[in-house]
């Protein structure tokens, strides 16, 4: 029963028998009095079923109905509908039970998360308000607890669930972008710990697609592709394990030979004692790289030793020493369909680079040679999923591939701004849908990164740190 008209119908149907006195009736509940020798519960249930209602006997089913009634009452007839989603204490206080228990029972009995049900009821309320045509969309958004029409529109779009490794990830607290965040075990914990955590999260959220985008986590997710699909029907669109291992920094020289791409000379070192002998193979400066992340330019053996120790402590061995190539840094964000076809590719030139070698600003460029190189690589490797190519273009016009990242770069939104929505294409392909390749992109679009201080309630930090979800 969602409206007062439903309550009225139930009351009329029961009283029409002439044997039932309705004492009190409200959403999901009715208090009646009748002579059990004249009429019984089976008859009452038959009467209710004629209008789409029924009696509930199972204790868990009763609890689910109470949860539904509480939500409907609050959203349709309360003054602050959004507090249900923002503050689970509302349901706990109203029903006298822990929210986690309520959420678990609801998911088990309905096959739907409690959060999703709340959103569906909100959508019904929005539809009703739109039909009445008494409020503007902005007023509807305000009445439902949203600060703008844009936030309101998210109810009719995808639900975004964040997976975080630590409590100070900014995305955890960006509630306007992420609907809910769960902490997951660090990649070093292994795939068994990860799959157990994902099972719990999936039991609540019913995840459709996961997009891993952290180099160190990709190995575990790639190993779990079949398990995720078979056991939980979770879709991913990732490189194969062979593709992932082949393009690794430590394998890059061999990779270049296989695919006929120029690669700067590099060497793996495992001990600081190897540093003095580097002068026989390299001229300074050299690039010192961690096996997963981070790169620094060293101008002397002492600097190499300093960076070696930092990278070893952070990412482990080996540490990669790479020839420094003079030229202009250009990158490509691209996506392959796993069959050798390039779905999209947008090249950019770095305009401003941090001391970590990261692009703080970049501009989309018209570089057909760079695009041909990308398409050739995707074709020869049959690359599957997103990728970033980091390249040095020399003054002679040579292209040196210095790194392949097996996921989208942080600046992938530039591709969206240029007319190629790579993340959306990846989601569509993960869901098994056919995606047509992008044919063009805008040239001369600029991205500028910025830093933003967030003000966060300490209670939110405590909650994600102790409960592992927010």
C-alpha positions in Angstrom: 0.0 0.0 0.0 1.6 3.2 -1.1 -1.2 5.8 -0.9 -4.2 6.7 1.2 -6.4 5.3 -1.6 -5.0 1.8 -1.0 -5.8 2.1 2.7 -9.3 3.2 1.8 -9.8 0.2 -0.6 -8.6 -2.3 2.0 -10.9 -0.8 4.6 -13.9 -0.9 2.3 -13.3 -4.5 1.2 -13.0 -5.8 4.7 -16.1 -4.0 6.0 -18.1 -5.0 3.0 -18.3 -8.6 4.4 -20.4 -7.4 7.3 -18.4 -9.6 9.6 -15.2 -7.6 10.0 -14.8 -4.5 12.1 -11.8 -2.4 11.1 -10.4 -0.8 14.2 -7.3 0.8 12.7 -5.5 0.6 9.4 -2.2 2.1 8.2 0.5 1.3 5.7 1.2 -2.4 5.8 -0.8 -3.0 9.0 -4.5 -3.5 9.9 -6.1 -4.1 13.3 -9.5 -5.8 12.9 -12.0 -7.6 15.0 -14.1 -10.6 13.8 -15.9 -13.8 14.9 -13.5 -16.7 14.1 -16.5 -19.1 13.9 -18.0 -17.1 11.1 -14.9 -16.0 9.2 -11.2 -17.0 9.2 -7.9 -15.8 8.0 -8.0 -17.8 4.8 -11.2 -15.9 3.8 -9.7 -12.6 4.7 -6.6 -13.4 2.6 -8.8 -14.3 -0.3 -10.6 -10.9 0.0 -7.3 -9.0 0.1 -5.9 -10.9 -2.9 -8.7 -9.7 -5.1 -7.2 -6.2 -4.9 -3.5 -7.3 -5.0 -2.9 -7.5 -1.2 -2.2 -10.4 1.0 -1.6 -11.5 4.6 2.0 -12.1 5.7 2.8 -15.0 8.1 6.6 -15.5 8.0 8.5 -13.3 10.6 11.1 -12.2 8.0 8.4 -11.4 5.5 6.7 -9.3 8.2 9.9 -7.5 8.9 10.4 -6.8 5.2 6.9 -5.4 5.0 7.5 -3.2 8.0 10.7 -1.9 6.4 8.8 -1.1 3.1 6.0 0.6 5.0 8.4 2.7 7.0 10.2 3.8 3.8 7.0 4.6 2.0 5.5 6.5 4.9 8.7 8.6 5.2 9.1 9.3 1.5 5.5 9.9 0.5 4.2 11.5 3.7 7.3 12.7 5.6 9.2 16.0 5.4 12.7 14.8 4.8 12.8 11.8 2.5 16.5 11.9 1.9 17.4 11.2 5.5 16.8 7.5 4.9 19.6 7.2 2.4 21.8 9.7 4.2 21.2 8.3 7.7 20.4 4.7 8.3 19.6 5.5 11.9 16.1 6.4 10.8 15.1 2.9 10.0 17.0 1.5 13.0 15.2 3.8 15.4 11.8 3.3 13.8 12.0 -0.5 13.8 14.2 -1.0 16.8 16.7 -3.2 15.0 20.3 -2.6 13.7 20.4 -1.3 10.1 22.8 -4.1 9.0 20.3 -6.7 10.1 17.5 -4.9 8.4 19.5 -4.6 5.2 20.5 -8.3 5.3 17.0 -9.6 5.8 15.6 -7.3 3.1 18.2 -8.4 0.6 17.7 -12.1 1.4 13.9 -12.0 1.1 13.5 -9.6 -1.9 16.7 -10.1 -3.9 17.1 -6.3 -3.9 19.3 -4.1 -1.8 17.6 -1.8 0.7 19.3 1.2 -0.9 17.9 0.3 -4.3 14.4 -0.1 -2.9 14.6 3.4 -1.4 15.7 4.8 -4.7 12.8 3.0 -6.5 10.3 4.5 -4.0 11.8 7.9 -4.5 11.4 7.6 -8.2 7.7 6.8 -7.8 7.4 9.9 -5.6 9.1 12.0 -8.3 6.8 10.6 -11.0 3.8 11.5 -8.9 5.0 15.1 -8.3 5.8 15.5 -12.0 2.3 14.3 -13.0 0.7 16.7 -10.5 2.6 19.5 -12.2 2.4 21.7 -9.1 6.2 22.0 -8.5 9.2 22.8 -10.7 11.9 20.2 -11.1 14.1 22.3 -8.8 11.4 22.3 -6.1 11.0 18.5 -6.5 14.7 18.0 -6.1 14.6 20.2 -2.9 11.6 18.3 -1.5 13.4 15.0 -2.0 16.6 16.3 -0.3 18.7 17.0 -3.4 20.5 20.2 -3.9 20.0 20.4 -7.7 18.3 18.9 -10.7 21.6 17.2 -11.6 21.6 15.3 -8.4 18.0 14.4 -8.8 18.7 13.0 -12.3 21.1 10.5 -10.9 18.2 8.5 -9.5 17.3 7.6 -13.1 20.9 6.7 -14.0 23.6 4.3 -12.8 24.4 3.8 -9.1 28.1 4.3 -8.4 29.8 2.1 -5.7 33.3 3.0 -4.7 36.0 0.4 -3.6 38.7 2.0 -1.4 41.9 0.7 0.2 42.2 3.4 2.8 40.1 5.9 4.8 41.6 9.1 3.3 40.7 8.4 -0.3 38.9 11.7 -1.3 36.2 9.8 -3.4 34.8 8.3 -0.2 33.5 11.6 0.8 32.3 12.8 -2.6 28.6 11.9 -2.1 27.6 13.9 -5.1 29.6 11.5 -7.3 29.7 8.2 -5.3 26.6 6.6 -3.8 28.3 4.4 -1.4 31.9 3.3 -0.6 33.3 0.0 0.7 36.8 -0.7 1.9 38.5 -3.7 0.3 41.6 -5.6 1.3 44.9 -4.4 0.0 46.1 -6.2 -3.1 48.9 -7.9 -1.1 46.2 -9.7 0.9 45.5 -11.8 -2.2 42.6 -12.8 -4.3 40.9 -15.0 -1.7 40.5 -12.1 0.7 39.3 -9.9 -2.2 36.6 -12.3 -3.4 35.2 -12.8 0.1 34.8 -9.0 0.5 33.3 -8.7 -2.9 30.7 -11.4 -2.1 29.6 -9.4 0.9 29.4 -6.1 -1.1 27.6 -7.9 -3.9 25.0 -9.3 -1.5 24.0 -5.8 -0.6 24.6 -3.8 -3.9 24.0 -6.4 -6.7 26.9 -5.1 -8.7 26.7 -5.3 -12.5 30.1 -4.0 -13.5 33.5 -3.5 -11.8 36.1 -1.2 -13.3 39.5 -1.8 -11.5 41.8 1.1 -12.2 44.8 0.7 -9.9 47.8 -1.1 -11.4 48.6 -3.1 -8.2 45.0 -4.5 -8.0 44.6 -5.6 -11.6 46.4 -8.9 -11.2 43.9 -10.1 -8.6 40.9 -9.0 -10.6 42.2 -10.6 -13.8 42.6 -13.9 -11.9 39.0 -13.6 -10.6 37.3 -12.7 -13.9 35.7 -16.2 -14.4 34.7 -16.4 -10.7 33.1 -13.0 -10.7 31.1 -13.8 -13.8 30.1 -17.4 -12.9 29.3 -17.1 -9.2 28.1 -13.5 -9.0 27.3 -12.4 -12.6 29.6 -9.4 -12.1 31.0 -8.2 -15.4 34.5 -6.8 -16.0 36.4 -5.9 -19.2 40.1 -6.3 -18.5 43.2 -7.3 -20.4 44.1 -11.0 -20.3 46.7 -12.2 -17.9 49.1 -12.7 -20.8 48.5 -9.1 -22.0 48.9 -7.7 -18.5 52.3 -9.5 -17.9 53.7 -9.0 -21.4 53.5 -5.2 -21.2 55.0 -5.0 -17.6 57.8 -2.5 -17.2 60.3 -5.2 -16.5 59.3 -6.9 -19.9 59.1 -3.7 -21.9 62.3 -4.2 -24.0 61.2 -7.6 -25.2 57.7 -6.2 -25.8 59.1 -3.6 -28.1 60.9 -6.2 -30.1 57.8 -8.4 -30.5 55.6 -5.5 -31.6 58.3 -3.5 -33.5 58.1 -0.4 -31.3 61.0 1.6 -30.1 61.7 1.3 -26.4 64.3 3.1 -24.4 67.1 0.8 -23.1 66.3 -0.4 -19.6 67.7 -2.7 -16.9 66.3 -4.2 -13.7 68.4 -3.9 -10.6 67.8 -5.6 -7.2 70.6 -4.2 -5.0 72.2 -0.8 -4.5 75.6 -2.5 -5.2 74.6 -2.6 -8.8 74.4 1.1 -9.1 78.1 2.0 -9.7 78.3 -0.3 -12.7 75.4 1.5 -14.4 77.8 4.0 -15.9 79.0 1.3 -18.3 75.5 1.0 -19.8 73.9 4.4 -19.3 74.7 8.1 -19.6 73.2 10.3 -17.0 70.5 11.4 -16.4 68.5 8.2 -16.1 64.9 7.4 -15.2 64.4 5.4 -12.0 61.0 3.6 -11.9 59.1 1.6 -9.4 57.6 -1.7 -10.6 54.1 -0.4 -10.2 54.2 3.4 -9.9 56.5 6.4 -9.5 59.4 7.6 -11.6 62.2 10.1 -11.0 65.0 11.5 -13.0 68.4 10.9 -11.4 71.5 12.9 -12.4 74.0 10.9 -10.4 74.6 7.5 -8.8 73.8 9.0 -5.4 70.4 10.1 -6.6 69.8 6.7 -8.1 70.6 5.1 -4.7 68.1 7.5 -3.0 65.3 6.8 -5.4 66.1 3.0 -5.3 65.6 2.9 -1.6 62.4 4.9 -1.7 60.9 2.7 -4.5 62.0 -0.5 -2.9 60.4 0.5 0.4 57.2 1.4 -1.4 56.7 -1.1 -4.2 59.4 -3.7 -3.7 61.9 -5.1 -6.2 63.0 -4.9 -8.9 63.6 -1.2 -9.6 63.8 -0.3 -13.3 66.6 1.9 -14.6 65.6 3.4 -18.0 67.5 5.4 -20.6 66.4 9.1 -20.5 65.1 10.1 -24.0 65.1 13.8 -24.8 61.9 15.0 -26.4 58.2 15.9 -25.9 55.9 13.8 -23.7 52.8 12.7 -25.4 50.2 10.2 -24.1 47.3 8.3 -25.6 44.2 7.0 -23.8 42.7 4.2 -25.8 40.3 1.2 -25.5 40.4 -2.1 -27.4 37.6 -4.6 -27.9 39.8 -7.7 -27.4 39.6 -8.7 -31.1 42.2 -6.3 -32.5 39.8 -3.3 -33.0 40.4 0.1 -31.6 37.2 1.4 -30.1 38.6 4.8 -29.3 41.9 6.7 -29.0 42.7 10.3 -28.0 46.3 11.6 -28.0 47.4 14.5 -25.9 50.5 16.5 -25.3 51.5 17.3 -21.7 51.5 21.0 -21.1 52.6 20.9 -17.4 54.3 18.0 -15.6 54.7 17.5 -11.9 57.9 16.3 -10.3 56.4 12.8 -10.4 56.1 13.0 -14.1 52.3 13.3 -14.0 50.4 15.5 -16.4 48.8 18.5 -14.6 47.6 19.9 -17.8 47.4 18.6 -21.4 45.9 19.3 -24.7 44.4 17.0 -27.3 46.5 16.9 -30.5 46.2 15.9 -34.1 48.9 13.2 -34.5 48.1 10.6 -37.0 51.4 8.8 -36.6 50.6 8.4 -32.9 47.2 7.1 -33.6 48.5 4.6 -36.2 51.0 3.4 -33.6 48.2 2.9 -31.1 46.0 1.1 -33.5 48.8 -1.1 -34.7 49.6 -2.1 -31.1 46.0 -2.8 -30.2 45.6 -4.9 -33.4 48.8 -7.0 -32.8 48.1 -7.6 -29.1 44.3 -7.9 -29.5 44.2 -5.6 -26.4 41.1 -5.9 -24.3 39.9 -2.9 -22.2 41.3 0.5 -21.4 45.0 1.5 -21.7 47.4 4.5 -21.6 50.5 4.8 -23.7 53.2 7.0 -22.4 55.5 8.1 -25.2 58.4 10.4 -25.9 58.5 12.1 -29.3 62.0 13.2 -30.3 62.9 16.3 -32.4 63.7 13.8 -35.2 60.1 12.6 -35.1 60.8 9.2 -33.5 58.4 7.7 -31.0 59.7 5.9 -27.9 57.2 3.9 -25.8 58.3 4.4 -22.2 55.3 2.8 -20.5 52.0 1.0 -21.0 49.4 1.3 -18.3 46.8 -1.4 -18.5 43.9 0.8 -17.5 42.5 4.3 -18.1 44.7 7.3 -17.1 43.6 9.9 -14.5 43.0 12.3 -17.4 40.6 10.0 -19.3 37.9 12.7 -18.9 39.7 14.7 -21.6 38.6 12.0 -24.0 35.0 12.5 -22.9 35.4 16.2 -23.4 36.7 15.5 -26.9 33.7 13.4 -27.8 34.9 9.9 -27.0 33.4 8.5 -23.8 35.8 5.6 -23.2 34.5 4.6 -19.7 31.0 4.4 -21.0 32.1 2.3 -23.9 34.0 0.0 -21.5 30.9 -0.5 -19.4 28.8 -1.3 -22.5 31.3 -3.9 -23.7 31.5 -5.4 -20.2 27.7 -5.9 -20.3 28.1 -7.7 -23.6 26.8 -5.0 -25.9 28.3 -4.2 -29.2 30.0 -0.8 -29.3 30.8 1.0 -32.6 34.3 2.6 -32.8 34.6 6.3 -32.4 35.6 7.9 -35.7 36.7 11.4 -34.6 37.6 13.5 -31.6 38.0 17.3 -31.0 41.4 18.7 -31.3 42.7 21.6 -29.1 40.7 20.6 -26.0 42.6 21.4 -22.8 42.4 19.8 -19.4 43.7 21.5 -16.3 43.9 19.6 -13.1 43.3 21.3 -9.7 43.5 20.5 -6.0 40.5 20.9 -3.8 40.4 20.8 0.0 37.3 18.9 1.3 35.7 19.6 4.6 34.5 16.2 6.0 32.6 15.3 9.2 34.8 13.3 11.5 31.9 10.8 12.0 32.2 9.8 8.4 35.9 9.1 8.7 35.2 7.1 11.8 32.5 5.1 10.1 34.5 4.1 7.0 37.5 3.3 9.3 35.6 1.1 11.7 32.7 -0.4 9.7 34.5 -0.4 6.3 31.6 1.3 4.5 30.0 4.7 4.1 
